[in-house]
Each structure stands twice: as C-alpha cells, then as structure tokens.
Amino acid sequence: MESVMNRIRNLDAYPKINDDFSSRTISGGVITIVSSVFMFLLFFAELRLYIQSVTETKLVVDTSRGERLRIHVFDIVFPALPCTILSVDAMDISGEEHLDIKHDIFKKRLDANGNGIESRQDGIGAPKIEKPLQKHGGRLEHNETYCGSCFGAESSDEECCNSCEDVREAYRKKGWALSDPDLIDQCKREGFLQRIKDEDGEGCNIYGFLDVNKVAGNFHFAPGKSFQQANVHVHDLVTFHKDSFNISHKINRLAFGDHIPGVVNPLDGVHWTQKAPSGMYEYFLKVVPSVYTDVKGHNIQSNQFSVTEHFKGAEVGYLKTLPGVFFFYELSPIKVTFTEEHVSFLHFLTNVCAIIGGVFTVSGILDSFIYHGQRAIRKKIEIGKLN
C-alpha cells in the first residue's frame, strides 16, 4: 500500500516549494490584490455573458411562395386633410387592386390644434335618408321597398344605389367622376358637400391594417375616390372644388409585421411639411423578410425595411401628379434570421479557467520581474556600483 502511495506521489506534476525557499514581499502582496480584483471583474463579466442571451444573425435565401404580406400597423396623421376626402388604395404588380379600402381602416377627425374630435371605422356612420328619391323618380310609397337610382351608372336594371356612397361606388366602377354631388339626391339629402365644408380646416389620423400579396406593389393615401380611366389610376378630385391639397403628414408608426426586439422602424416618428402648392410624396421601401427565434424556440415572422424618399411637385394650374402620400415597396430575395441562444456551460467553464490561468501566469511573470529587479538593484547598491 505504501509503495502505491509513493508511486502516486512521484506522479505529482505540481511539486510544492518548501517555506524555506519562498519569500513574501510588499510588491508581491500588491500584485496579488490587484490580480485578484482583476480576476473577479473578468469572472463576473463572463458570468454576465453566460446568463444573458446572445443573438446570432444569418442570411438565407427566401424560398417562401404564395404567402401574404401584412402591413401590420400604420398610423399616419394628416393635419390638413379632412377624413371625409381621404381614401386608401393598394395595388401590386400581379394586377390585384384594392380601391378605397374600408376594412380594418379607422379614421379620427382632428381639429386645427391636432386634438381628436371623433373616431370611427371608415365607411360606418353615414346619415340615413328620410323620404329618399325612388328609382322611378317618385318618393317612397307606403310598403314600397326602397331602390334608389344610380343616375345612369347602373350595371343592371336590378341594381340600386341607396346612399351617396353607393352612387359614388357605381360611378367609380364606370370610371366616371362625380362632378356635382348636389345633383345626386342621396348625396344632397345626406349632406355630403356640407360635411366636406364642415370639416374644412380639420386634419385626420388614419390607422389600421392592410393585407396584400407578397409581391412588389404600393399603397397610398390620397384625397377623393379612385377609379380606372383608360387604364390609368385616377382620383375624383373635381367633387371638392379645390386646386391644391396639403399632404403634410406625420408617420407615427409603420410596420410590416410583428415587432422584433431591438429593431427600430426607420419611418416611425417621421414628419414632413409641404411647402409647394401641391404634389406627390413618395416613399420607396425595400422590405427584407425576417425571422426572430427566442431562447424558448418561439418564432416571430416579420419584416424589416429600408427607405428612400422623393417629392414630385405639380405645375400650377395643371395637376400632372396625383396629390397624396405613396408607399412603393419591393421584397428582398434574402431573408434575415435572428436566433437568440445562451452560451453553453462548457464554453463558460473554459473561459473561466482561461481567466484564472491567464491572470495567475501574467501576475507571476510580473512579480518575478519586479522581485529580481529589486534584488539586482539592491546588490549593486551593496557593492557601490549604483550612483
């Protein structure tokens, strides 16, 4: 048994130095204190990195097909455009069009100071007509079902226009402009022009959601109801009897999907003030699909985007460009993946061992250098060679 212990003792790679061969110095004590403090600081820094998660970023080719692009949140303030005349359209290169969108769109009327007056979902809240004009030209008789005239814009004999909005929609489908709403019985009785006059000088906060094809396209906010005329997208602006429209705006928020931690949308909080009489303000967006995976494995499918801006003015007396705010977007073929993960325990242990060993080695070298330097200087003083 004793021979076995002796053999193990002979394998000791860390021979101990007897106290007779060691020397304690002030410089050694100072170096020990400093190196200990430094070692603890590095240890806690490494521990903090181990506790916190790190995010790994990768670029991959986006192979998704047939998906939809959700413009998750838009919240835009137009301080000089009334809600009554403001509309939202969306179209893409596949030919799909959504004109005068009302689903999931909300409008809040703002006074001249920017304070809210009324908030309602778009398309809801139009006043009802009492004793409306019938399709045959007379008034509504007893027990007669109302079917209002579309004033020549009917696509069939059975079509009815029971409100001013129905007439405007029928005109839009025909590609006609509604030049004088007061000539339309429904619009006159609903007070369409009077509402426009009442809201003159007001602003509008428009917000909501859009769901479009995942292809290049645009969505825009512009005055008037849009329609197609000779394959050209135009808006009915004659109704409002105005030569120019102030499209100054502030973007409170614009996002193409759910929020990704640490990502800031470049258009949030952007404000632009119009100085020219009229024109079109354009945003060109490069949308990059992004996937964020947290430490628990939960995925967030979203998009990031970059943006450039351009203002296209209109000549006085000739409205060459459609007044409005346009967002042109195109999709990047590259997808960004963010993966949140913790540092492995073995990696943490390796770094801690490296810290301890490294600090001990450097402090030992420094202590040896100072100790032998002091001895050399002291020896020279003793023999009188150091002046």
NORWOCOR-V784283 format. One record per residue. N is the residue number from 1. SS is DSSP state (@ for helix, = for strand, . for the rest). PHI is phi in degrees with one decimal (NA if undefined). BURIAL is I if it has 16 or more other ideal C-beta (glycine too) atoms within 10 Angstrom, else O. Layout:
n->(N	N)
ss->(SS	SS)
phi->(PHI	PHI)
burial->(BURIAL	BURIAL)
This chain:
n->(1	2	3	4	5	6	7	8	9	10	11	12	13	14	15	16	17	18	19	20	21	22	23	24	25	26	27	28	29	30	31	32	33	34	35	36	37	38	39	40	41	42	43	44	45	46	47	48	49	50	51	52	53	54	55	56	57	58	59	60	61	62	63	64	65	66	67	68	69	70	71	72	73	74	75	76	77	78	79	80	81	82	83	84	85	86	87	88	89	90	91	92	93	94	95	96	97	98	99	100	101	102	103	104	105	106	107	108	109	110	111	112	113	114	115	116	117	118	119	120	121	122	123	124	125	126	127	128	129	130	131	132	133	134	135	136	137	138	139	140	141	142	143	144	145	146	147	148	149	150	151	152	153	154	155	156	157	158	159	160	161	162	163	164	165	166	167	168	169	170	171	172	173	174	175	176	177	178	179	180	181	182	183	184	185	186	187	188	189	190	191	192	193	194	195	196	197	198	199	200	201	202	203	204	205	206	207	208	209	210	211	212	213	214	215	216	217	218	219	220	221	222	223	224	225	226	227	228	229	230	231	232	233	234	235	236	237	238	239	240	241	242	243	244	245	246	247	248	249	250	251	252	253	254	255	256	257	258	259	260	261	262	263	264	265	266	267	268	269	270	271	272	273	274	275	276	277	278	279	280	281	282	283	284	285	286	287	288	289	290	291	292	293	294	295	296	297	298	299	300	301	302	303	304	305	306	307	308	309	310	311	312	313	314	315	316	317	318	319	320	321	322	323	324	325	326	327	328	329	330	331	332	333	334	335	336	337	338	339	340	341	342	343	344	345	346	347	348	349	350	351	352	353	354	355	356	357	358	359	360	361	362	363	364	365	366	367	368	369	370	371	372	373	374	375	376	377	378	379	380	381	382	383	384	385	386	387)
ss->(.	@	@	@	@	@	@	@	@	@	.	.	.	.	.	.	.	.	@	@	@	.	.	.	.	@	@	@	@	@	@	@	@	@	@	@	@	@	@	@	@	@	@	@	@	@	@	@	@	@	@	.	=	=	=	=	=	=	=	=	=	.	.	.	.	.	.	=	=	=	=	=	=	=	=	=	=	=	.	.	.	.	@	@	@	=	=	=	=	=	=	=	.	.	.	.	=	=	.	.	.	.	.	.	=	=	=	=	=	=	.	.	.	.	.	=	=	=	=	=	=	.	.	.	.	.	.	.	.	.	.	.	=	.	.	.	.	.	=	.	.	.	.	.	.	.	.	.	.	.	.	.	.	.	.	.	.	.	.	.	.	.	.	@	@	@	@	@	@	@	@	@	@	@	.	.	.	.	.	.	@	@	@	.	@	@	@	@	@	@	.	@	@	@	@	@	@	@	.	.	.	.	=	=	=	=	=	=	=	=	=	=	=	.	.	.	=	=	=	=	=	=	=	.	.	=	=	=	=	.	.	=	=	=	=	.	.	@	@	@	.	.	.	.	.	.	.	.	=	=	=	=	=	=	=	.	.	.	.	.	.	.	.	.	.	.	.	.	.	=	=	=	.	.	.	.	.	.	=	=	=	=	=	=	=	=	=	=	=	=	=	=	=	.	.	.	.	.	=	=	=	=	=	=	=	=	=	=	=	=	=	=	=	.	=	.	.	=	.	.	.	.	.	=	=	=	=	=	=	=	=	.	.	=	=	=	=	=	=	=	=	=	.	.	@	@	@	@	@	@	@	@	@	@	@	@	@	@	@	@	@	@	@	@	@	@	@	@	@	@	@	@	@	@	@	@	@	@	@	@	@	@	@	.	.	.	.)
phi->(NA	-66.3	-65.8	-64.4	-63.5	-64.7	-65.4	-64.2	-64.1	-70.2	-83.6	-63.7	-85.8	-123.1	-62.9	-88.9	-95.4	-65.1	-59.6	-67.8	-103.4	-111.7	-137.9	-97.2	-129.7	-65.9	-62.4	-64.7	-64.7	-64.0	-63.5	-62.5	-64.2	-63.0	-66.1	-65.7	-61.6	-61.4	-65.0	-66.3	-62.9	-65.7	-64.9	-68.1	-64.4	-68.2	-65.1	-64.0	-63.8	-70.0	-70.8	-77.0	-91.1	-117.2	-110.9	-101.0	-110.3	-134.3	-110.9	-133.2	-75.3	-80.6	-102.5	-69.1	-137.0	69.6	-89.4	-107.1	-104.1	-100.4	-78.6	-61.7	-142.0	-132.3	-144.5	-126.3	-110.5	-112.5	-71.3	-126.3	-120.4	-66.8	-64.8	-61.6	-96.7	-90.4	-133.6	-122.8	-126.9	-142.5	-152.2	-139.9	-73.2	-78.3	98.2	-75.8	-129.6	-127.4	-102.6	51.0	-66.9	-122.7	-70.7	63.7	-113.5	-123.5	-125.7	-123.0	-69.9	-123.1	-79.9	-62.8	-94.2	86.7	-85.1	-69.5	-109.9	-152.3	-126.8	-154.8	-74.0	-61.4	88.4	-114.7	111.1	-70.0	-66.3	-83.9	-95.6	-103.0	50.8	-74.9	-74.8	-79.4	-61.3	-83.8	103.6	-95.9	-88.1	-66.9	-89.2	-63.4	62.5	-94.7	-75.7	-74.5	-143.3	-75.5	-76.2	-100.3	55.0	91.3	-98.5	-67.9	-87.6	-153.1	-67.8	-85.2	-74.1	-122.2	-120.9	-93.2	-150.0	-61.4	-64.5	-63.8	-65.5	-62.3	-67.4	-64.4	-63.4	-62.1	-64.1	-80.7	79.3	-105.7	-97.6	-91.6	-73.4	-136.7	-61.6	-68.2	-83.3	-97.2	-58.5	-62.1	-67.3	-66.5	-74.9	-80.4	70.0	-61.3	-66.8	-66.9	-63.8	-64.1	-67.5	-65.0	-91.4	-62.2	91.7	-89.1	-118.3	-147.1	-105.8	-111.0	-150.0	155.7	-134.9	-134.6	-127.7	-128.9	-66.8	-85.1	-139.6	-62.6	-174.4	-153.6	-133.6	-147.8	-116.0	-149.3	-74.9	90.1	-85.8	-88.1	-159.4	-99.8	-136.2	55.8	61.8	-118.4	-81.1	-129.7	-120.7	-78.2	-105.2	-64.5	-56.7	-88.7	52.5	-130.4	-89.0	-144.5	-131.8	-88.1	-102.2	-54.9	-155.4	-133.0	-95.9	-71.1	-160.3	-146.8	-141.1	-106.1	132.5	-68.6	-70.6	-102.9	-54.8	86.9	-102.2	-110.6	-73.3	-67.6	-98.9	-65.5	85.8	-74.2	-127.9	-135.9	-113.6	-79.5	-113.4	-77.1	-57.9	-161.5	161.4	-122.0	-104.7	-119.3	-115.6	-107.1	-110.2	-106.8	-93.6	-113.7	-59.1	-139.5	-127.3	-114.3	-119.1	-84.1	-65.2	-88.9	90.3	-78.8	-100.5	-119.9	-87.9	-148.8	-146.0	-108.9	-153.0	-111.6	-147.1	-126.6	-126.4	-156.7	-111.6	-111.4	-78.9	-123.3	-68.4	-65.1	85.0	-140.0	-78.7	-74.8	-112.5	-76.3	-68.9	162.4	-115.1	-112.2	-119.7	-97.5	-127.0	-139.1	-94.6	-81.5	-77.8	-103.4	-108.2	-103.0	-115.4	-111.9	-118.6	-93.2	-150.8	-95.2	-69.0	-67.4	-65.5	-63.6	-64.7	-62.3	-64.0	-62.5	-66.9	-64.0	-62.7	-64.6	-63.6	-62.5	-63.3	-65.3	-65.1	-61.9	-65.8	-65.5	-64.9	-64.2	-62.7	-65.0	-63.4	-62.8	-63.9	-66.7	-63.4	-68.6	-65.4	-62.6	-63.7	-64.8	-65.5	-63.6	-67.1	-66.8	-64.8	-64.6	-93.4	77.0	-91.4	-107.6	-79.4)
burial->(O	O	O	O	O	O	O	O	O	O	O	O	O	O	O	O	O	O	O	O	O	O	O	O	O	O	O	I	O	O	I	O	O	O	I	O	O	O	I	O	O	I	O	O	O	I	O	O	O	I	O	O	O	O	O	O	O	O	O	O	O	I	O	O	O	O	O	O	I	I	I	I	I	I	I	I	I	I	I	I	I	I	I	I	I	I	I	I	I	I	I	I	O	O	O	O	O	I	I	I	I	I	O	O	I	I	I	I	I	I	O	O	O	O	O	O	O	O	O	O	O	I	O	O	O	O	O	O	I	O	O	I	I	I	I	O	O	O	O	I	O	O	O	O	O	O	I	I	I	I	I	O	I	O	O	O	O	O	O	I	I	I	I	I	I	I	I	I	I	I	I	I	O	I	O	I	I	I	O	O	I	O	O	I	I	I	I	I	I	I	O	I	I	O	I	I	O	O	I	O	O	I	I	I	I	I	I	I	O	I	O	I	I	I	O	O	I	I	I	I	I	I	I	I	I	I	I	O	O	O	O	O	I	O	I	I	I	O	I	I	O	I	O	O	I	I	I	I	I	I	I	I	O	I	I	I	I	O	O	I	O	O	O	O	I	O	I	O	O	I	O	O	O	I	O	O	I	I	I	I	I	I	I	O	I	O	I	I	I	I	I	I	I	O	O	O	O	O	O	O	O	I	I	I	I	O	I	O	O	O	O	O	O	I	O	O	O	O	I	O	I	I	I	I	I	I	I	O	I	O	I	I	O	O	I	I	O	I	I	I	O	O	O	O	O	O	O	I	O	O	I	I	O	O	I	O	O	O	I	O	O	O	I	O	O	O	I	O	O	O	O	O	O	O	O	O	O	O	O	O	O	O	O	O	O	O	O)
